[in-house]
């Protein structure tokens, strides 16, 4: 086996204003998909019968298609969007990368109370017994005195949550996001992403990766308030012409968080290799109406190149109006620390 060392996009300039985003994406991109995955929507299954796996290209009876293949992971709230073109073997392989994404976002999803397949995600910090769990009675917080996971900042009326994530592979997170984007592609776009397909077929994260290090970056925003994205939102945009911008952009939002990557595509992005170019953060609804939010949107860039498992320290803050003796504080949303 060999590792593909082709260089991906290296240098970027970032703006996060709504006006800059609207100007950039309207001028340079067409929208292939924009979809809110609301629970009230009927179950939607993409793909024809008899099914062919778009990842390994096998059909029945060589492979089976018995599992519900989510186009977007169930743990971010998707209960409506499925596909027929993901065989059980590929579904099992992809679950390993999706586990990295699940572990990295576990605390985020718990605090934002993002629904999963059944119930809601609990926060169980690495190496701790303390927990944050939503059940039928509401949110239950268990704090062990010697752990200090949950503390109260009385001056700022905030509960501060400090924890270490479950170990995850950053490159596995990127691969999980790229897999979702590949699953959403129209059929006529698939030939442009053959390198990505071959990488997705590998069981690990480093073998046959499309770009070398420093090519796996992700825009990440935090939106304050009580779950501003109560249901997942996905967007897939394709470059209009041969401009100095990546060919394909994928956007995912859930709870208080958004993730945005430019999907690996050497065939269409060769002119960008090792050259600086400007891109901007995708202008989601809350960037267009910031005056409705209780605080500022926070934007940062994640570098997801590391193939090794690691645990990251996180600090989240939840605002409360008052503490009533004998009762838990009522909170109005998450805020990063």
C-alpha positions as CSV (number, residue, x, y, z in Angstrom):
1,X,0.0,0.0,0.0
2,X,1.2,3.5,-0.7
3,X,0.1,6.9,0.7
4,X,-1.1,9.5,-1.8
5,X,1.0,12.6,-1.0
6,X,-0.7,15.0,-3.4
7,X,-0.9,18.4,-1.8
8,X,-4.3,19.9,-1.1
9,X,-5.3,23.5,-0.6
10,X,-2.8,25.1,1.8
11,X,-3.3,28.8,2.3
12,X,-6.6,30.6,2.8
13,X,-7.9,33.9,3.9
14,X,-11.1,33.9,6.0
15,X,-13.9,36.3,6.4
16,X,-17.0,35.5,8.5
17,X,-19.4,38.4,7.7
18,X,-22.8,37.5,6.2
19,X,-22.3,40.0,3.4
20,X,-18.9,38.6,2.4
21,X,-20.4,35.1,2.4
22,X,-23.4,36.0,0.3
23,X,-21.2,37.7,-2.2
24,X,-18.7,34.9,-2.4
25,X,-21.1,32.0,-2.7
26,X,-23.6,33.6,-5.0
27,X,-20.8,34.6,-7.4
28,X,-18.9,31.3,-7.3
29,X,-21.2,28.4,-6.4
30,X,-24.5,26.7,-7.4
31,X,-26.5,24.9,-4.8
32,X,-26.8,21.2,-5.4
33,X,-28.6,20.5,-2.2
34,X,-30.0,22.6,0.7
35,X,-32.1,20.6,3.1
36,X,-33.5,20.8,6.7
37,X,-34.0,17.3,8.1
38,X,-37.1,17.9,10.1
39,X,-38.7,15.1,12.2
40,X,-42.1,15.8,10.7
41,X,-40.8,15.0,7.2
42,X,-41.6,11.6,5.8
43,X,-38.8,9.1,5.4
44,X,-36.9,9.8,2.2
45,X,-34.8,7.1,0.6
46,X,-32.4,8.0,-2.2
47,X,-31.3,5.4,-4.9
48,X,-32.8,3.0,-7.3
49,X,-33.8,-0.7,-7.1
50,X,-32.1,-3.1,-7.4
51,X,-29.4,-1.3,-5.4
52,X,-25.8,-0.9,-6.3
53,X,-23.3,0.4,-3.7
54,X,-21.8,3.6,-5.0
55,X,-18.8,3.1,-2.8
56,X,-17.6,-0.4,-3.6
57,X,-19.8,-0.8,-6.7
58,X,-21.0,-4.2,-5.8
59,X,-24.6,-5.5,-6.0
60,X,-26.7,-8.4,-4.7
61,X,-26.0,-11.2,-4.0
62,X,-22.3,-10.3,-3.5
63,X,-23.3,-7.9,-0.8
64,X,-26.4,-7.2,1.2
65,X,-28.4,-4.0,1.8
66,X,-30.4,-4.9,4.9
67,X,-29.3,-2.0,7.2
68,X,-30.9,1.4,7.2
69,X,-28.1,3.5,5.6
70,X,-28.3,7.1,6.9
71,X,-27.1,9.7,4.4
72,X,-26.4,11.9,7.4
73,X,-25.6,10.2,10.8
74,X,-28.5,9.5,13.1
75,X,-26.6,10.9,16.1
76,X,-26.8,14.5,14.7
77,X,-30.6,14.2,14.5
78,X,-31.2,12.7,11.1
79,X,-34.3,10.4,11.2
80,X,-35.6,11.0,7.7
81,X,-32.8,10.8,5.0
82,X,-31.6,7.4,3.9
83,X,-30.1,5.7,0.9
84,X,-30.2,2.4,-1.0
85,X,-26.7,2.8,-2.4
86,X,-24.6,1.9,0.7
87,X,-24.1,-1.8,1.2
88,X,-23.9,-3.4,4.7
89,X,-20.1,-3.9,4.3
90,X,-19.5,-0.2,3.6
91,X,-22.0,0.8,6.2
92,X,-20.0,-1.1,8.8
93,X,-16.7,0.4,7.7
94,X,-18.1,3.9,7.7
95,X,-19.3,3.5,11.3
96,X,-15.7,3.6,12.5
97,X,-15.2,7.1,11.0
98,X,-18.6,8.3,12.2
99,X,-17.6,7.1,15.7
100,X,-14.8,9.7,15.6
101,X,-17.2,12.4,14.7
102,X,-19.6,11.2,17.4
103,X,-16.9,11.2,20.1
104,X,-15.6,14.7,19.1
105,X,-19.0,16.2,19.2
106,X,-20.5,14.2,22.2
107,X,-20.4,17.1,24.7
108,X,-21.6,19.6,22.1
109,X,-24.6,17.4,21.2
110,X,-25.4,16.7,24.9
111,X,-25.4,20.3,26.0
112,X,-27.4,21.3,22.9
113,X,-29.8,18.3,23.5
114,X,-29.5,17.1,19.9
115,X,-31.8,14.0,19.4
116,X,-30.1,10.8,18.2
117,X,-31.6,7.5,17.0
118,X,-33.3,7.0,20.4
119,X,-33.4,9.7,23.0
120,X,-30.6,12.2,23.4
121,X,-26.8,12.1,23.7
122,X,-25.4,12.0,27.2
123,X,-22.2,13.8,28.2
124,X,-19.9,11.3,30.0
125,X,-16.4,12.9,30.2
126,X,-13.4,10.7,29.6
127,X,-12.2,9.2,32.8
128,X,-15.0,10.7,34.9
129,X,-18.2,9.5,36.7
130,X,-20.0,12.8,36.5
131,X,-22.5,13.1,33.7
132,X,-25.1,15.4,31.9
133,X,-28.1,13.3,30.7
134,X,-31.5,14.3,29.4
135,X,-34.2,11.7,30.3
136,X,-38.0,11.8,30.5
137,X,-37.9,14.0,33.6
138,X,-35.6,16.6,32.0
139,X,-31.9,17.2,32.3
140,X,-30.1,15.3,35.1
141,X,-26.6,16.4,36.1
142,X,-24.5,14.2,38.3
143,X,-21.5,15.8,39.9
144,X,-18.8,13.9,41.9
145,X,-17.2,16.3,44.4
146,X,-13.6,15.4,43.5
147,X,-14.1,15.8,39.7
148,X,-15.0,19.4,39.2
149,X,-16.7,18.9,35.8
150,X,-19.6,21.3,36.6
151,X,-18.9,24.6,38.4
152,X,-21.0,27.7,38.9
153,X,-19.7,31.2,37.9
154,X,-22.1,33.3,39.9
155,X,-20.7,36.6,38.7
156,X,-21.6,35.8,35.1
157,X,-24.6,33.6,35.8
158,X,-23.1,30.6,34.1
159,X,-22.6,26.9,34.7
160,X,-19.1,26.0,33.5
161,X,-18.6,22.5,32.1
162,X,-15.0,21.3,31.9
163,X,-14.2,17.9,30.5
164,X,-12.0,15.8,28.2
165,X,-13.6,14.3,25.1
166,X,-13.6,10.6,24.4
167,X,-10.5,9.7,22.3
168,X,-11.1,10.3,18.6
169,X,-9.1,10.6,15.3
170,X,-9.3,14.1,13.8
171,X,-8.6,12.6,10.3
172,X,-11.5,10.2,11.0
173,X,-13.8,13.2,11.6
174,X,-12.8,14.7,8.3
175,X,-13.3,11.4,6.5
176,X,-16.8,11.1,8.1
177,X,-17.7,14.5,6.8
178,X,-16.3,13.8,3.3
179,X,-18.3,10.5,3.2
180,X,-21.6,12.4,3.9
181,X,-20.7,14.8,1.0
182,X,-19.9,11.9,-1.3
183,X,-23.2,10.2,-0.5
184,X,-25.1,13.4,-1.4
185,X,-23.4,13.8,-4.8
186,X,-25.5,13.6,-8.0
187,X,-24.6,10.6,-10.1
188,X,-23.0,12.6,-12.8
189,X,-20.5,14.2,-10.3
190,X,-19.2,10.8,-9.0
191,X,-16.4,10.4,-11.7
192,X,-14.7,13.6,-10.4
193,X,-14.3,12.1,-7.0
194,X,-12.7,8.7,-7.7
195,X,-9.7,9.5,-5.3
196,X,-12.2,10.2,-2.5
197,X,-14.1,7.0,-3.2
198,X,-10.9,4.9,-3.0
199,X,-10.0,6.6,0.3
200,X,-13.4,5.9,1.7
201,X,-13.0,2.2,0.9
202,X,-9.9,1.9,3.2
203,X,-10.6,0.7,6.8
204,X,-8.1,3.1,8.3
205,X,-7.8,6.9,7.9
206,X,-4.3,7.3,6.6
207,X,-4.1,4.8,3.8
208,X,-4.8,6.3,0.3
209,X,-5.8,9.6,1.8
210,X,-6.4,12.1,-1.0
211,X,-4.4,15.1,0.3
212,X,-1.3,15.2,2.5
213,X,-1.1,16.9,5.8
214,X,-2.5,20.5,6.1
215,X,-5.2,19.7,3.5
216,X,-7.9,18.6,5.9
217,X,-9.3,21.8,7.3
218,X,-12.8,22.7,8.4
219,X,-14.7,25.9,9.2
220,X,-16.5,25.6,12.5
221,X,-19.0,28.1,14.0
222,X,-20.7,28.2,17.4
223,X,-24.1,30.0,17.5
224,X,-25.3,31.0,21.0
225,X,-28.8,30.4,22.3
226,X,-31.1,27.5,23.0
227,X,-30.3,25.1,20.1
228,X,-30.5,27.5,17.1
229,X,-30.4,24.5,14.8
230,X,-33.0,22.2,16.4
231,X,-32.8,19.9,13.4
232,X,-29.9,19.2,11.1
233,X,-29.3,21.3,8.0
234,X,-27.1,20.2,5.1
235,X,-25.9,22.0,2.1
236,X,-23.8,20.9,-0.9
237,X,-22.5,23.6,-3.3
238,X,-20.5,23.2,-6.6
239,X,-18.2,25.8,-8.1
240,X,-19.7,27.6,-11.1
241,X,-16.6,28.0,-13.2
242,X,-12.8,27.8,-13.2
243,X,-12.3,30.4,-10.5
244,X,-9.8,30.3,-7.6
245,X,-12.1,28.4,-5.2
246,X,-12.5,24.7,-4.3
247,X,-14.9,22.7,-6.5
248,X,-17.2,21.3,-3.9
249,X,-18.4,22.7,-0.5
250,X,-20.2,20.7,2.2
251,X,-22.0,22.3,5.2
252,X,-23.6,20.6,8.2
253,X,-25.4,22.3,11.1
254,X,-26.9,20.8,14.3
255,X,-27.6,22.1,17.8
256,X,-25.4,25.1,18.3
257,X,-22.7,24.1,15.8
258,X,-21.8,24.2,12.1
259,X,-19.1,22.3,10.2
260,X,-18.0,23.2,6.7
261,X,-15.4,21.5,4.5
262,X,-14.3,21.7,0.9
263,X,-14.5,18.1,-0.3
264,X,-11.2,16.6,-1.7
265,X,-11.3,16.7,-5.5
266,X,-7.8,16.7,-7.2
267,X,-9.4,16.2,-10.6
268,X,-11.1,19.6,-10.4
269,X,-8.9,21.4,-7.9
270,X,-5.4,20.7,-9.4
271,X,-5.0,24.4,-10.1
272,X,-5.3,25.3,-6.4
273,X,-2.4,23.0,-5.2
274,X,0.1,24.9,-3.1
275,X,-1.4,28.3,-4.1
276,X,-3.1,30.9,-1.8
277,X,-6.8,31.6,-2.4
278,X,-9.6,33.3,-0.5
279,X,-12.7,31.6,0.8
280,X,-15.3,32.7,3.3
281,X,-17.5,31.1,5.9
282,X,-20.9,29.9,4.5
283,X,-23.5,32.4,5.6
284,X,-26.1,30.5,7.5
285,X,-29.4,32.0,8.7
286,X,-28.1,33.2,12.1
287,X,-25.2,35.1,10.5
288,X,-27.8,37.0,8.5
289,X,-29.8,37.9,11.6
290,X,-27.2,38.3,14.4
291,X,-29.3,40.8,16.3
292,X,-31.7,38.0,17.3
293,X,-29.0,36.1,19.1
294,X,-28.1,36.4,22.8
295,X,-24.3,36.7,22.0
296,X,-21.7,36.7,19.2
297,X,-21.2,33.9,16.7
298,X,-17.8,32.4,17.2
299,X,-15.8,31.2,14.1
300,X,-12.6,29.2,14.0
301,X,-10.7,26.8,11.7
302,X,-10.2,23.2,12.7
303,X,-7.2,21.3,11.4
304,X,-8.2,17.6,11.1
305,X,-4.9,16.1,9.8
306,X,-4.0,13.9,12.8
307,X,-4.7,10.1,12.2
308,X,-4.0,9.2,15.8
309,X,-6.6,9.1,18.6
310,X,-6.5,11.9,21.1
311,X,-8.7,13.4,23.8
312,X,-9.2,17.2,23.8
313,X,-10.1,19.4,26.8
314,X,-13.3,21.4,26.3
315,X,-14.9,24.2,28.3
316,X,-18.6,25.0,27.7
317,X,-20.7,27.6,29.4
318,X,-24.4,27.6,30.0
319,X,-26.2,30.8,31.1
320,X,-28.9,30.6,33.8
321,X,-31.4,33.2,35.0
322,X,-31.5,32.1,38.7
323,X,-30.6,29.3,41.0
324,X,-33.6,28.1,43.1
325,X,-32.6,26.1,46.2
326,X,-33.6,22.4,45.7
327,X,-34.0,22.8,41.9
328,X,-31.7,22.8,38.9
329,X,-31.1,26.1,37.2
330,X,-33.0,26.8,34.0
331,X,-30.6,27.4,31.2
332,X,-31.2,29.3,27.9
333,X,-28.4,28.0,25.7
334,X,-24.8,27.0,25.4
335,X,-21.8,29.2,25.1
336,X,-18.2,28.2,24.5
337,X,-15.5,29.1,26.9
